[in-house]
Amino acid sequence: MRTLVRWRRDSSSIGASSIGLDIGSSAVKAVQLKETAGGYALGIWDSEPVPRGAIVDSTVLDPAAVAAAVRRVLRHEGCAGLPVAVSVSGSAAVVRRVSLPPMTAEELEEAVRWEASYQIPIPLQDVALDYQVLRREGPSSARDAMDVLLVAARRERIAGYLAVVERAGLGAVVVDVDAFAVQNTFVLNYDPAPGRCVALVNAGASLTTVSLLMGSRMLATRDLPLGGNACTEALQHELGLTFEMAEGLEAGRAVDGASREDVTDVLEAATERLMQEVAATIDAFRAVESVETVDEVFMSGGASRLPGFARSLEARLQAPVAMLDPFRVIARAGRGDSDEDPGHPSTAAVAVGLALRRAGDR
């Protein structure tokens, strides 16, 4: 399935290569994929930190600082002038799946706006609205009701991200949604079987995106306002530390007055709370979609590697949990011209999905 919310600029600038730019609350991640005869090869994979508080709840509060991080992450030779794809998430985007009777394309355009006025809890004049008819499988699909995915993104949040990209001297050709970017990354790398149900969990610093897929088709998605920062903040509050000291403890550095046992107890409790929220969300999806079994869970994002997260989730859902590898089928002769470690590959899930985008596709 191709992804949704589109923002068109000058389509003549589109070439064979674009950059996926994942602008998060803790870091900017960039991926460039080069098309080859056999698929894709990795051109650039890099990451740069974003100052704490520069982005809060998908709202850019310090455009200069975020634009500086974007310029640093795209300092590589050959990046100048390339189009970029960015994404929004959290309260900036609303996703709903609705069922509509079969109709023509012209009728569908009108029906979507009518349905969105009831389904989207934001005035339509304040959002960029897009939709996609989900592919149905089976011989009766042509005469059955159509499943339609509605996506609404707040215009002011989109404008904030586009302003950062422009300030960095770049041009954005696509604005996507995190959940769909991760979905595209998964489909590219794992080619899921049509009847196989998979949950995708992308856990970042301040937000965790949970999606349920049947084959390559999105059934449901939700953003949870929890992530790795919850563990850092728990250490900060429980042990009376600054945020920076708590981050140091997570990285394995010693801090006076904080024993390893205390740190372990606090982290396990915070991780357990995040796991419970994720598991409850997947259970709710299963109930609504009448899905009996989740065959596998794939995790990505920096917080996905929190101690005990995967193990606890596997026990709760009674399903195998694996790390999503965004580069599984992507040739990795190099990572670009950076000598520094950009982080664990799982943190590139959104950026890879964005790098697959082209202006005007669906």
C-alpha positions as CSV (number, residue, x, y, z in Angstrom):
1,M,0.0,0.0,0.0
2,R,1.3,3.4,-0.8
3,T,1.0,6.2,1.7
4,L,-1.2,9.1,2.0
5,V,-1.0,12.8,2.9
6,R,0.6,14.5,-0.1
7,W,2.1,18.0,-0.4
8,R,3.0,18.9,-4.0
9,R,5.7,21.3,-4.9
10,D,7.4,21.6,-8.3
11,S,7.1,18.0,-9.7
12,S,9.8,18.8,-12.2
13,S,12.4,18.6,-9.4
14,I,11.7,14.9,-8.8
15,G,14.5,12.7,-9.8
16,A,15.4,9.0,-9.3
17,S,16.5,9.7,-5.7
18,S,14.9,11.6,-2.8
19,I,15.6,11.8,0.9
20,G,13.4,10.5,3.7
21,L,13.7,13.0,6.6
22,D,12.3,11.8,9.9
23,I,12.1,15.0,12.1
24,G,11.5,13.7,15.6
25,S,11.5,15.3,19.1
26,S,15.0,13.9,19.9
27,A,16.7,13.5,16.6
28,V,16.5,14.1,12.8
29,K,17.1,10.9,10.8
30,A,17.9,11.0,7.1
31,V,17.9,8.1,4.6
32,Q,18.6,8.3,0.8
33,L,17.9,5.2,-1.3
34,K,19.2,4.7,-4.7
35,E,17.2,2.7,-7.2
36,T,19.0,-0.2,-8.7
37,A,18.2,-3.0,-11.2
38,G,17.6,-5.4,-8.2
39,G,15.7,-3.0,-5.9
40,Y,17.4,-0.3,-3.7
41,A,20.8,0.5,-2.4
42,L,21.6,2.7,0.6
43,G,23.0,6.0,-0.2
44,I,22.9,7.9,3.1
45,W,21.8,6.9,6.6
46,D,22.6,9.5,9.3
47,S,21.2,11.0,12.4
48,E,21.6,14.3,14.3
49,P,20.2,15.2,17.8
50,V,17.5,17.8,18.2
51,P,17.7,20.0,21.3
52,R,15.3,19.0,24.0
53,G,12.1,21.1,23.8
54,A,12.6,22.2,20.2
55,I,9.7,19.9,19.1
56,V,6.9,19.1,21.4
57,D,3.8,17.0,20.4
58,S,4.7,17.4,16.7
59,T,4.8,21.2,17.1
60,V,8.1,22.9,16.1
61,L,8.8,25.4,18.9
62,D,12.4,26.3,17.8
63,P,12.6,26.3,14.0
64,A,16.2,27.6,14.0
65,A,17.5,24.8,16.1
66,V,15.6,22.1,14.2
67,A,16.7,23.6,10.8
68,A,20.3,23.5,12.0
69,A,19.9,19.8,12.8
70,V,18.5,19.2,9.4
71,R,21.4,21.0,7.7
72,R,23.9,18.9,9.7
73,V,22.3,15.6,8.9
74,L,22.2,16.5,5.2
75,R,25.8,17.8,5.0
76,H,26.7,14.9,2.8
77,E,27.9,15.4,-0.8
78,G,25.1,15.1,-3.3
79,C,22.3,16.1,-0.9
80,A,22.0,19.7,-2.1
81,G,18.9,20.1,-4.3
82,L,17.4,16.7,-3.6
83,P,13.7,16.7,-2.7
84,V,12.7,15.4,0.7
85,A,9.7,13.7,2.2
86,V,8.8,14.4,5.8
87,S,6.0,13.1,8.1
88,V,3.8,14.1,11.0
89,S,2.3,12.0,13.9
90,G,0.7,12.3,17.3
91,S,-2.0,14.9,17.6
92,A,-0.9,16.4,14.3
93,A,-2.6,13.6,12.4
94,V,-5.9,11.7,12.6
95,V,-6.5,8.4,10.9
96,R,-9.9,6.7,10.5
97,R,-11.0,3.7,8.5
98,V,-14.6,3.8,7.2
99,S,-16.8,1.5,5.1
100,L,-18.6,2.9,2.1
101,P,-20.8,1.4,-0.6
102,P,-19.3,0.9,-4.1
103,M,-19.3,4.2,-6.0
104,T,-17.5,6.0,-8.8
105,A,-14.3,8.0,-8.2
106,E,-16.3,11.3,-8.5
107,E,-18.9,10.1,-6.0
108,L,-16.1,8.9,-3.6
109,E,-14.5,12.4,-3.5
110,E,-17.7,13.9,-2.2
111,A,-18.5,11.0,0.1
112,V,-15.1,11.2,1.7
113,R,-15.5,14.8,2.6
114,W,-19.0,14.2,4.0
115,E,-17.7,11.2,6.0
116,A,-14.7,13.2,7.2
117,S,-16.9,15.9,8.6
118,Y,-18.2,13.3,11.1
119,Q,-15.2,11.2,11.6
120,I,-12.4,13.8,12.0
121,P,-12.6,15.8,15.3
122,I,-11.0,18.9,13.7
123,P,-12.7,21.4,11.4
124,L,-12.0,20.4,7.8
125,Q,-10.8,23.9,6.9
126,D,-7.9,23.3,9.4
127,V,-6.7,20.1,7.9
128,A,-5.1,18.6,4.8
129,L,-7.4,15.7,3.9
130,D,-6.4,12.6,2.0
131,Y,-7.8,9.1,1.6
132,Q,-7.1,5.7,0.0
133,V,-9.3,2.8,-0.9
134,L,-7.9,-0.3,0.8
135,R,-7.5,-3.3,-1.5
136,R,-9.8,-6.1,-0.6
137,E,-8.9,-9.7,-1.3
138,G,-11.2,-12.4,-2.5
139,P,-13.7,-13.0,-5.3
140,S,-16.4,-10.9,-3.8
141,S,-14.3,-7.8,-3.3
142,A,-15.7,-6.0,-6.4
143,R,-19.3,-6.0,-5.0
144,D,-18.5,-5.6,-1.3
145,A,-18.5,-2.3,0.5
146,M,-15.2,-0.4,0.2
147,D,-12.8,0.1,3.1
148,V,-11.5,3.7,2.9
149,L,-8.7,5.1,5.0
150,L,-9.1,8.8,5.9
151,V,-6.2,10.8,7.0
152,A,-6.3,14.4,8.2
153,A,-3.2,16.4,9.1
154,R,-3.4,19.8,10.9
155,R,-2.3,22.5,8.4
156,E,-0.4,24.5,11.0
157,R,1.7,21.5,12.0
158,I,2.4,20.7,8.4
159,A,3.4,24.3,7.8
160,G,5.8,24.1,10.8
161,Y,7.7,21.2,9.3
162,L,7.7,22.7,5.8
163,A,9.1,25.9,7.2
164,V,12.0,24.0,8.8
165,V,12.8,22.2,5.6
166,E,12.7,25.5,3.6
167,R,14.9,27.2,6.3
168,A,17.4,24.4,5.8
169,G,17.5,25.3,2.1
170,L,15.5,22.2,0.9
171,G,12.2,21.5,-0.7
172,A,9.6,19.1,0.6
173,V,7.5,17.2,-2.0
174,V,5.6,14.8,0.3
175,V,4.2,15.1,3.8
176,D,3.3,11.6,5.1
177,V,2.3,10.1,8.4
178,D,4.7,8.1,10.5
179,A,2.5,5.0,10.7
180,F,2.3,4.7,6.9
181,A,6.0,5.2,6.5
182,V,6.8,2.3,8.9
183,Q,4.2,0.2,7.1
184,N,5.9,0.9,3.7
185,T,9.3,-0.1,5.3
186,F,7.8,-3.3,6.6
187,V,6.1,-4.3,3.3
188,L,9.3,-3.6,1.3
189,N,11.5,-5.7,3.5
190,Y,9.2,-8.6,4.5
191,D,6.7,-9.0,1.7
192,P,3.9,-10.1,4.0
193,A,1.5,-12.9,3.1
194,P,-2.1,-11.7,2.5
195,G,-3.6,-13.6,5.4
196,R,-0.9,-13.0,8.0
197,C,-1.7,-10.5,10.8
198,V,1.2,-8.4,12.0
199,A,1.5,-5.6,14.6
200,L,4.0,-2.8,14.1
201,V,5.3,-0.9,17.1
202,N,7.5,2.1,16.5
203,A,8.6,3.4,19.9
204,G,10.4,6.8,19.8
205,A,11.4,9.3,22.4
206,S,8.0,10.8,23.1
207,L,5.6,8.8,20.9
208,T,4.8,5.2,20.2
209,T,3.0,4.3,17.0
210,V,1.0,1.0,17.0
211,S,-0.4,-0.4,13.8
212,L,-2.2,-3.6,12.9
213,L,-1.8,-5.0,9.4
214,M,-3.5,-7.9,7.5
215,G,-0.9,-8.8,4.9
216,S,0.1,-5.4,3.5
217,R,-3.2,-3.8,4.3
218,M,-3.6,-1.4,7.2
219,L,-6.4,-2.3,9.6
220,A,-5.9,0.3,12.4
221,T,-3.2,2.6,13.8
222,R,-2.9,4.8,16.9
223,D,-0.2,7.0,18.4
224,L,0.4,6.7,22.1
225,P,1.9,9.7,23.9
226,L,4.6,7.5,25.5
227,G,8.1,6.6,24.6
228,G,11.7,6.4,25.8
229,N,11.5,9.8,27.5
230,A,9.0,8.3,30.0
231,C,11.8,6.1,31.3
232,T,14.2,9.1,31.6
233,E,11.6,11.1,33.4
234,A,10.8,8.3,35.7
235,L,14.5,8.1,36.7
236,Q,14.5,11.9,37.1
237,H,11.5,12.0,39.4
238,E,12.1,8.8,41.4
239,L,15.8,9.4,42.1
240,G,15.7,13.3,42.2
241,L,18.0,13.8,39.2
242,T,18.2,16.3,36.4
243,F,17.1,15.1,33.0
244,E,20.7,15.0,31.7
245,M,21.8,12.9,34.7
246,A,18.9,10.5,34.1
247,E,20.0,10.2,30.4
248,G,23.5,9.4,31.6
249,L,22.2,6.6,33.8
250,E,20.3,5.1,30.9
251,A,23.5,5.2,28.8
252,G,25.4,3.3,31.6
253,R,27.2,6.2,33.2
254,A,27.5,6.3,37.0
255,V,25.7,9.0,39.0
256,D,26.4,9.7,42.7
257,G,23.5,8.5,44.9
258,A,21.9,6.3,42.3
259,S,22.6,2.6,42.7
260,R,22.3,0.2,39.8
261,E,19.5,-1.7,41.6
262,D,17.5,1.5,42.0
263,V,17.9,2.3,38.3
264,T,16.9,-1.2,37.2
265,D,13.8,-1.1,39.3
266,V,12.7,2.3,38.0
267,L,13.4,1.4,34.3
268,E,11.6,-1.9,34.6
269,A,8.5,-0.2,36.0
270,A,8.4,2.5,33.4
271,T,9.0,-0.1,30.6
272,E,6.2,-2.3,31.9
273,R,3.8,0.7,31.8
274,L,4.7,1.3,28.1
275,M,4.3,-2.4,27.3
276,Q,0.9,-2.5,28.9
277,E,-0.3,0.5,26.8
278,V,1.0,-1.1,23.6
279,A,-0.5,-4.5,24.4
280,A,-3.9,-3.0,25.4
281,T,-3.9,-1.1,22.1
282,I,-3.2,-4.2,20.0
283,D,-5.9,-6.1,22.0
284,A,-8.4,-3.3,21.3
285,F,-7.5,-3.4,17.6
286,R,-8.1,-7.2,17.5
287,A,-11.5,-6.8,19.1
288,V,-12.7,-4.1,16.7
289,E,-11.3,-5.9,13.6
290,S,-12.4,-9.4,14.8
291,V,-8.8,-10.7,14.5
292,E,-8.3,-13.9,16.5
293,T,-4.5,-14.0,16.4
294,V,-1.6,-11.7,15.9
295,D,1.0,-13.8,14.1
296,E,4.0,-11.6,14.9
297,V,5.0,-8.2,16.3
298,F,7.8,-6.1,14.7
299,M,9.3,-3.4,16.8
300,S,11.3,-0.4,15.7
301,G,12.5,3.0,17.1
302,G,15.0,3.8,19.8
303,A,12.7,2.9,22.7
304,S,12.0,-0.5,21.3
305,R,15.2,-1.8,22.8
306,L,14.3,-0.8,26.4
307,P,15.3,-3.7,28.8
308,G,12.5,-6.3,29.0
309,F,10.1,-4.5,26.6
310,A,10.1,-7.1,23.8
311,R,10.1,-10.0,26.3
312,S,7.1,-8.6,28.3
313,L,5.2,-7.8,25.1
314,E,5.8,-11.3,23.8
315,A,4.5,-12.9,27.0
316,R,1.4,-10.7,27.1
317,L,0.4,-11.2,23.5
318,Q,1.5,-14.8,23.1
319,A,3.1,-13.9,19.8
320,P,6.7,-13.7,18.7
321,V,8.3,-10.3,18.8
322,A,11.2,-9.3,16.5
323,M,13.1,-6.2,15.7
324,L,12.2,-4.7,12.3
325,D,15.2,-4.4,10.0
326,P,14.6,-1.4,7.7
327,F,17.6,-2.4,5.6
328,R,16.8,-6.1,5.2
329,V,16.5,-6.1,1.4
330,I,18.5,-2.9,0.8
331,A,22.0,-3.2,-0.4
332,R,24.3,-1.6,2.2
333,A,27.7,-1.2,0.5
334,G,28.1,1.9,2.6
335,R,26.2,4.3,4.8
336,G,27.2,7.5,3.1
337,D,30.2,9.6,3.9
338,S,29.7,10.0,7.6
339,D,32.2,8.4,10.0
340,E,30.0,8.6,13.0
341,D,27.5,6.0,14.2
342,P,23.9,7.2,13.3
343,G,22.3,4.8,15.8
344,H,20.7,1.4,15.7
345,P,19.2,0.5,12.3
346,S,15.7,0.1,13.9
347,T,15.6,3.9,14.4
348,A,15.6,4.3,10.6
349,A,12.1,2.7,10.0
350,V,10.3,6.0,9.4
351,A,13.1,7.6,7.3
352,V,13.3,4.5,5.0
353,G,9.6,4.5,4.4
354,L,9.7,8.2,3.6
355,A,12.7,7.7,1.2
356,L,10.5,5.4,-0.8
357,R,8.0,8.2,-1.6
358,R,7.7,10.2,-4.7
359,A,5.6,13.3,-5.3
360,G,2.1,12.5,-6.5
361,D,2.1,8.8,-5.7
362,R,-0.5,7.1,-3.5
